[in-house]
């Protein structure tokens, strides 16, 4: 068994894509979109660095675009085999991929209007439909022989609904070898999702390192900090903007809003969820509530349900979204994209960044090169819709709400393995993966490999 690294390697966090050779067959782990890079469009359009026609199966860890966003492109370029996903991921994938195809079409139309008559979308809705027909949903902890001598098991990663740790076992040379790929792991004790599954045995672990160099604030401190932001916003009369991914972060925010509705004084705000995609995702969460942790099940059975708050407004069309921009104070606006590199949040930033009484709360990872990252890093001016906006709004980075496991959690999770299997770090910027590698060396005596594009590891 061997692994080739073709994305979220070399210090990058997006574009996850790893090719596994097992028992003479080839299984692709994830096929994600590259995001936040200056040349992302060129790189996403580049030929895959492997023979698409030689792939026997695909396994997707979860429904975020940086992990499944190029699946329709893979199909467009000839892949026609099975795509194994968790059942909830199969329900989320149409929402995510149809939105991506729509955005790609809009980008192509914009290019046509600006002197690029031959511009084409990365893929279209027909490609998405063909990709979706290949999905093979699986429950957690059910081992399936997907190819002769090759078995796949999905375990709960606790990151978003349906997120999976991928276990691949292959019979080779008279023995069985097992590869474990974390995908994205969630925090222990995070709301809604159950804790990441513990796995005892592996011959190689591909482990994410998004926050390998830091620990998140405690939940108690995070709750206090959020409450302070809303208190200042009420006193100052401004709006609160929260860029959030449609899957995972938005639902978690609504969970906290229900739990602390009275304590944070949220009844005094109008809460706008300005994301049709997030609204669709809410429906999927409600269908798969059996996957929630026990605390979430109790909250949903109570009087104040997170997705049915009395002052929650779900916008559907563009006119409703534009109407929010006429609200000068007393609004909490949740919109995508989570990294501010697209979506309706950019319009709300355009109208609010220049106001000193406005607040922008960053509750998720901001990749290098994105507008969100520039704002988090303290940019004094930003470009939006051809205009230079001076940033006067107050900015708050709330690390305690991250859906990604932190350094302490990663070390603890790895400690659950029997023995100390070899580990290779993926999905992390260089400072994060270097710091995590050093901590793993110090605590467990292992020497982690650091993935690089095109690198191969033998299992």
ABEGO torsion letter per residue (X at the ends): XBBBBABGBGGBABGBBBBBBBGGBBBBBEBBBBBGBAAAAAAAABBBABBAAABABBBBABABAAAAAAAAAAAAAGBABBBBBBAAAAAAAAAAAAAAAAAAAAAAAAAAAAGBAABBBABBAAAAAAAAAABBBBBBGBBBBABBGBBBBBBBAGABBGBBBBBBBBBBGGBBBBBBBAEBBBBBGBBGBBBBBBBABBABBBBBAAAAABBBBBAAAAAAAAAAAAAAAAAAGBBBBBBBBABGAAAAAAAAAAAAAAAAGAAABBBBBBBAAAAAAAAAAAAAAAABBAAAAAAAABABBAAABAABBBBABAAAAAAAAABABGBBBBBOBAAGABEAAAAAAAAAAABAABBBBBABBBBBGBAAAAAAAGBABBBBGGBBBBBABBBBBBAAABABBBAAAAAAAAAABBEBBBBBBBGBBAAAAAAAAAAAAAAAGBBBBBBBBGBBBBX
